[in-house]
């Protein structure tokens, strides 16, 4: 079993590539896909699957680009319209040489959130790693306020159930690999440590030591930190500015093309304007 973490520093995003023999899969790929191709080539493997834990809003996914380069199959959870890939159902299992990946529908952070459990068939078929997306972080859990204030309590209940009924029963020795690390706006108190186990989180993660009522109350009441609010504001502003710049550039190009077409139509004999500089230069 091969596994490697790829970190995108600006948004503290963590993606993963796993492999067995000549097959590989990527979990939550970033936009720049070359790194996954390079690692797969080093392993002598071909990327066969791409797994999305949820529809990320803080970065551009590389799933489509990666599948265009590798003909891999994209899987994602149910509940939202993605426009690409295939919905993978809860408890669906996919074998990849000596590995098995089991999909768990773990809503809460978002309706379509998925976690993926990795089994090493060469070592007895026990769960070894769980890729938790934004459901469970190291030292924290995912935000539940993205659907609005009225839905936050509902999503908080779903998140609690997902963690306690689907993730924690996997076993204390299972390694937790989240989609974000410290500094991400997707969690308020994510630890600097980027890897953990179910057992460590049960002992050290304060959110996992709350009753369901306490959990929902805290998640409903929590607010983004001022720093996270500023980051979100400037991120949205930068995206809007970039979109507007592309729009204005496109309009300018269309206008310029239309002007040139109209000018040539009105003045078909435009050679005079081409020869003018030579006339001007005569002494």
N, C-alpha and C positions, 0 to 999 in steps of 0.2 A: 504494500500500500504506500502510495506517494501522496503527499499533501504539501502545499505551499501557500502562504498568505501573501497577498499583494495589497499594499496600503496606498491610498491616495491621501496625501497629507492635508490638503486644503480643507476637505470636508470630513476628514477622519473616517473615510470609507474603507472597509475591509472586504476584499473579495478573495476567493479561494479557487485553486485548481487542484483537483484530485486525480490520481491515475492508478491504473493497474495493468501491467503488461503493455499492450499496445493501444489501450483505450483511456480516454481522459474526459473529465467533465469540469465545467466552471460554474461557480455559484456567485451570483450577483456581479457580473462583469462590468468594469468601467468602460468609458468610451474608447480609450486607447487600448486596442486589443492585441497589439503586437507582443506585449509581454507574455500573454497566455500562449501565443503561437511559439514563441521562443522557448518557453519552459517545456511545452509539449514536445517540441523537436528534440530538446535535450533528453527527454525521457524516451524518445522513440515511439511516441504515442500520437494518436489522432483524436482531436476533440470531438466527441460524439454527442454530448448533451450539454445544455445550458439550463441552469435552474435559477429562477427568480424567486426570492423569498417574499418580495412585495414590490409594488410599483413605487419606486423611489422618486421623491420630488426634489431632492437636494443635489442631484447630479444626473447626467444623461447616461442611460444604460448603453452598454455596448453589445447587447444581445443580438440585435439585427445585423450589425456589422460582422460580429463573430460568426453567426450562422451563414452569412453570405460568403465568408472566407473558408468555412469548414464543412458546410452542409449539415451542421449539427441541428438537433431538435431542441426547441425552446419549450420549457414547461413553466407554468405559473399557476397561482391559485385562482379559485372561483370568486365571484362577487363584484368584479369591476370589468369594464370593457378595456382590453389591452390593445386590440387591433393587430396583434401578432401572437405567434406561439400557440401552444395547446394548454388547455386546462388539465391539471393533474389532480386526481381525486384523493381524498383522505385515505391513508393506508395503502396507496398504490406503491408497488415495489418494482424497482428497475435494477436488473443485474448488469454489472459491468466487469467482465472477467472475474476476478476474485473479490470483488466488492459488491455490496447491495445497498441501494439507497431507498429508504422508505419515506414517503411524503406524509407530513402531518399538517392538517389544516389548523392553524393556531391564530384565529382572529383576535383582535383587540387593539393592536396598534393601527391596523386597518382591516377592512372586511376580508381582503383576499390574502392576508399574511399566511405564509407557509414556513414550516421548519422542515429540515431534511436530515434524517438519521442515517449515519453511515455505519455499515456493518462490514467487518473484515471476515470474509468466509474462510480465509486461510487460518484464522485463529479461533475457530469455534463458532463463528456466526453471531457473536454477541455485539451489541451496539458499542461503538468506540467513540464516535464524534457526533454532535448534533449542531447543525448550522441553523442558528436561531433567528437570523435576520434582525429585525427591530423588536422582536417579542421579548427576548431576555438578553440584557447586556451584562457585562462584568460590573457588579456593584449596583445595578439599577435595572429598570424595566422600561419598555417603550412608552412613548407618549400616547395618550388616548383622546386628544382634543382636536384632531384634524377634521372631524366631521361636524364640529360645532358644539356649542355649550350644551344643547339639549341632549346630544348623543353621547357626550363624554361619560356619564354614569353607566350607560348601556355598554359602551366599548370597554370601560374599566372592568365591568363584571366579566365580559368575554375574555379579557386579557388574563384576569385572575384564574379563570377556569382553564384556559389554554396552558398556563404555566403549571398549575397544581395537578391537573388531570392528565396532561399529555407529555410535558417535559420532565417534571420531577420524577415520575415513575420510571424513567429510563434507567436510573441507577446512579449512585454517587460517583462512580468512576468515569462516567461519560464526559468527554471534553466538550466544553461550550465554546463555539466559534460564532460570535455575533457579527452583524454587518457594519457596526460603527464602534469607534473607540472614543476616548476622552476628547472633548472639544466639539463633538457633534451636537447639532440642535435637536436631534431626535431623542435625546435623553438629557436629564439635568445633572445627574451625579455619577456619570460613567467613570469607572476607575481608570487609572493610567495603564494598568495591566490589561492586555488585550486578549488574554486567554485564561480560561478557568475550567472548573469542573462543576457538575451538578452538586456534588457534595460540598465543595467550597462555597458555592453560592448559597446553599441552604444555611450555612453557618454564618456567612459574612454579609450577605445582601440584605439590607434592612427591609426591603419591600417583601421579601419572602418569609418574614417573621411576623406578618400582620394577618389578622383575621380577614375574611372577605369584606366585611363591613368597613373595617379600618382601611383596607386597601382601596376600596372604591371611594371612600371619603377623602383620602389623601390624593388620589389621582384626580378627583373632581376639583379639588381645591388648588392644586398646584398650578403655578403660572410659569411661563417662560422667564428665565432670568433676564435682566436688562441687557446683558451682553448678547444673549441669544436673540432677543428682540431686535437689537441693532443689526446683528448679522443677517437675520431674516429680511429686515427692511432694506439693507444695502444690496443683498443678493437679488431681491425682487426688482429693485431699482436698476441694478446693473443689467439684468435680463431684459427689462423693459427698454432701456437705452439701446442695448444691442439690437433688439427687435426693430425699434424705430429707425435706427441707422440703416439696417438692411432694407426696410420699407422705403425710406427716402431715397436711398441709392437706386433701388429698383424703379421708382417713379421717375427719377432724373434720367435714367438710361432710356426708359420708354419714351419720355418727353423728347429727349435728344434725338432718338431714332425717328420719331414722328416728324420732328422739325426738319431733319435732313431729307426725309422722304418728300415732305411738302415743298421744300426748297427746290429739290431736283425736278419735281413735277412742274413747278411754276417757272423754273429757269433750266430747261433741258440742256441748253448750250452753256455749260458751266466751265468750258475750257478757258474762257477769258479770265476767270478768276485764278486758274492754275498758272496761266502765262503771265499774270500781272507782275509777280516779283521779278521776272527776268527783264520786263520793260522798265520797271522802276530802277533797276541796277545799271541801266545804260547811261553812259556819260555823254 
